[in-house]
Amino acid sequence: MIHPKANELFEFIDNRLEKDRAEEVMKHLEGCPLCRRKVELERSTRIVVHDEPLVNVRRGFSASVMVRLVTPTRDPLALRILGKLGGFVAMLVVLAVIGFAIFKASGVTEKPDTTPSAVPQVVAPLSTLYENGIEAIDHQTLTIAQTIENAGDAKFWRTVMITVLTIGILSAADKLFGKRFVRLKQ
Amino acid sequence: MESLSDDEIIRRVLGGSTRSFADLVERHQDKAMTLATRMLRNREEAEEAVQDAFVRAFNGLQRFEKRSRFSTWFYRIVFNVCSTALSKRGELRHLSSEGAEEEGGVEIPDLTEMPDAIVEGEDFRRHVLDAMNGLPPLYSGIVTMFYLDDLGYEEIAAITGSPLGTVKARLFRARAMLREGILQRTGTKEFAR
């Protein structure tokens, strides 16, 4: 007696055999207790696995998934680079402000030598523009400084300034290094 | 409670109702967990893998084209996450040596010594489950999808990303190994090939 190949029996059980071949296998099974046992074992195995209870997730699993969904994930690389650049620029600005404050506090008022004679004739108009710009900034800074002094509470303003600078530095460092030193948002 | 179809829930999620995704999670979490547990054989890792799979499914929901059922699409994600975990453990290496399976030439043990009552009762159930645990992780995953979820060859091929012939060969091989494992555990000595 020629038994069906093992794979054919599997396909027969799975109803995947061609109709003619399936009928031949069926006839064979009627006269072959060995192959009938193979089929029986396969079907019984399938029933056991199918009826086995599912593995349950722990309590609160779906809540954990939902928490992960609403937690901000990492941005794409381009955005991360832009973010770091933004942080870097912010840090530069903060450092510039600190530098300026130290510069003012130390009483150094000497202006850099920007006389036209030191500049080639070709860039003289640019030099003039630069000088005007510097003067305008100095004037503006002086006005702000006078306003603060006139307020009569230098300590208060110094505290405000230090607080703002600290938050600025920490925020910049946060953005730059990707750490959450300051949690301004959830 | 209103019972929405997967497609309807997905439509709501894509419409901005993130909360609706929880319904999908609760509907599919246990089957996904069963598949992951059978593949990874570690409950904590399986749970982590299923969580990852849900997060990936949520992030990629826009790309779900509804050409297949959500469960098939999601199972594919679970299967991939588990396969990656197994790769890291070095437990998928045996696949490179399974070429012979493509020929489909698996043999089934001779069952002439098998007692009639062997396929019944609690002992048989235990032997089947023990034999399942003895399968290689990938085969265990495929057999789980086939027996537990009644998935067809084509669906399993879609989930595993393998050609149909490979899936059939692996499935036949897995079932033959499972049968052999059961017979070994039931004390059937004769394993003529």
Interface residues (C-beta under 8 A of the other chain):
Chain A: K5 A6 N7 L9 F10 D14 R16 L34 R37 K38 E40 L41 E42 S44 T45 R46 V48 V49 H50 E52 L54 V55 N56 V57 R58 F61 S62 A63 S64 V65 M66 R68 L69 V70 T73
Chain B: T18 R19 F21 A22 V25 E26 Q29 D30 K31 M33 T34 T37 R43 A46 E47 V50 Q51 F54 V55 F58 N59 G104 G105 V106 E107 I108 D110 L111 T112 M114 I118 V119 E120 F124 R125 V128 L129 M132 V143 T144 Y147 L148 D150 Y153 K168 L171 F172 R175 A176 L178 R179 I182
